[in-house]
Amino acid sequence: MNNPIPDSERTEIEAAAFRRLVNHLREHTEVQNIDLMNLAGFCRNCLSKWYRAEAEERGLEISDPQAREEIYGMPYDEWKSKYQTGPKQDHK
């Protein structure tokens, strides 16, 4: 890179990009997790597991339901009942 970004700013940029991705997925509830898995190789549940793992690496324990709520913006069961369509498939 011609203009390297300082680590502190890189972290802020990466965090902002992550928040934009999460908000984008929250707004596009028509996109099913199975579609994300088939096309991109990850889904909302993957993001929640990555979120939980990164918290744990920093000494913070959060449960799977808590991590999913961070990504989905609501309890996972509520999201499934409102937005999940087709066969009740789930990437675990």
Kinemage of the C-alpha trace (Angstrom):
@kinemage 1
@onewidth
@group {chain A} dominant
@subgroup {mainchain}
@vectorlist {calphas} color= white
{ca met a 1} P 0.000 0.000 0.000
{ca asn a 2} L 1.211 3.473 -0.795
{ca asn a 3} L -0.390 5.126 2.240
{ca pro a 4} L -0.336 2.675 5.137
{ca ile a 5} L -3.091 3.209 7.659
{ca pro a 6} L -2.002 3.439 11.306
{ca asp a 7} L -3.121 0.394 13.345
{ca ser a 8} L -5.415 2.455 15.588
{ca glu a 9} L -7.236 3.887 12.585
{ca arg a 10} L -7.282 0.510 10.829
{ca thr a 11} L -9.101 -0.997 13.825
{ca glu a 12} L -11.655 1.816 13.787
{ca ile a 13} L -12.203 1.411 10.036
{ca glu a 14} L -12.559 -2.358 10.334
{ca ala a 15} L -15.027 -1.991 13.219
{ca ala a 16} L -17.077 0.530 11.238
{ca ala a 17} L -17.102 -1.762 8.196
{ca phe a 18} L -18.249 -4.656 10.401
{ca arg a 19} L -21.081 -2.532 11.831
{ca arg a 20} L -22.139 -1.586 8.300
{ca leu a 21} L -22.181 -5.246 7.284
{ca val a 22} L -24.285 -6.200 10.320
{ca asn a 23} L -26.714 -3.318 9.676
{ca his a 24} L -26.934 -4.274 6.007
{ca leu a 25} L -27.825 -7.861 6.944
{ca arg a 26} L -30.385 -6.630 9.495
{ca glu a 27} L -32.027 -4.460 6.833
{ca his a 28} L -32.067 -7.246 4.223
{ca thr a 29} L -34.047 -9.877 6.062
{ca glu a 30} L -35.166 -11.278 2.718
{ca val a 31} L -31.667 -12.721 2.339
{ca gln a 32} L -31.796 -16.113 4.000
{ca asn a 33} L -28.847 -17.631 5.849
{ca ile a 34} L -28.865 -20.640 3.534
{ca asp a 35} L -28.487 -18.266 0.568
{ca leu a 36} L -25.558 -16.538 2.244
{ca met a 37} L -23.933 -19.896 2.957
{ca asn a 38} L -24.399 -21.085 -0.607
{ca leu a 39} L -23.086 -17.886 -2.161
{ca ala a 40} L -20.543 -16.555 0.302
{ca gly a 41} L -19.625 -19.454 2.563
{ca phe a 42} L -20.772 -17.685 5.739
{ca cys a 43} L -24.025 -16.500 7.294
{ca arg a 44} L -25.338 -14.468 10.199
{ca asn a 45} L -24.757 -17.403 12.545
{ca cys a 46} L -21.121 -17.569 11.445
{ca leu a 47} L -20.731 -13.874 12.227
{ca ser a 48} L -22.228 -14.393 15.674
{ca lys a 49} L -19.808 -17.264 16.365
{ca trp a 50} L -16.858 -15.163 15.203
{ca tyr a 51} L -18.106 -12.304 17.400
{ca arg a 52} L -18.346 -14.618 20.434
{ca ala a 53} L -14.905 -16.122 19.751
{ca glu a 54} L -13.273 -12.679 19.507
{ca ala a 55} L -14.954 -11.596 22.752
{ca glu a 56} L -13.687 -14.740 24.470
{ca glu a 57} L -10.146 -14.097 23.212
{ca arg a 58} L -10.372 -10.795 25.057
{ca gly a 59} L -11.606 -12.410 28.268
{ca leu a 60} L -15.291 -11.596 27.772
{ca glu a 61} L -17.761 -14.457 27.962
{ca ile a 62} L -20.972 -14.144 26.027
{ca ser a 63} L -23.431 -16.886 25.199
{ca asp a 64} L -24.444 -18.001 21.719
{ca pro a 65} L -27.894 -16.395 22.159
{ca gln a 66} L -26.282 -13.107 23.236
{ca ala a 67} L -23.893 -13.148 20.285
{ca arg a 68} L -26.706 -13.939 17.855
{ca glu a 69} L -28.772 -11.073 19.229
{ca glu a 70} L -25.824 -8.737 18.575
{ca ile a 71} L -25.860 -9.792 14.919
{ca tyr a 72} L -29.589 -10.245 14.329
{ca gly a 73} L -30.664 -7.190 16.342
{ca met a 74} L -33.231 -9.322 18.185
{ca pro a 75} L -33.439 -12.764 19.744
{ca tyr a 76} L -32.665 -15.449 17.163
{ca asp a 77} L -35.976 -17.291 17.617
{ca glu a 78} L -37.856 -14.038 17.019
{ca trp a 79} L -35.865 -13.385 13.818
{ca lys a 80} L -36.531 -16.931 12.587
{ca ser a 81} L -40.271 -16.649 13.186
{ca lys a 82} L -40.449 -13.258 11.444
{ca tyr a 83} L -38.080 -13.682 8.525
{ca gln a 84} L -36.898 -17.236 7.899
{ca thr a 85} L -38.631 -18.809 4.933
{ca gly a 86} L -38.693 -22.229 3.349
{ca pro a 87} L -37.433 -25.311 5.115
{ca lys a 88} L -36.194 -24.474 8.592
{ca gln a 89} L -32.559 -25.005 7.691
{ca asp a 90} L -29.858 -23.558 9.787
{ca his a 91} L -26.077 -23.414 9.456
{ca lys a 92} L -24.543 -24.467 12.750
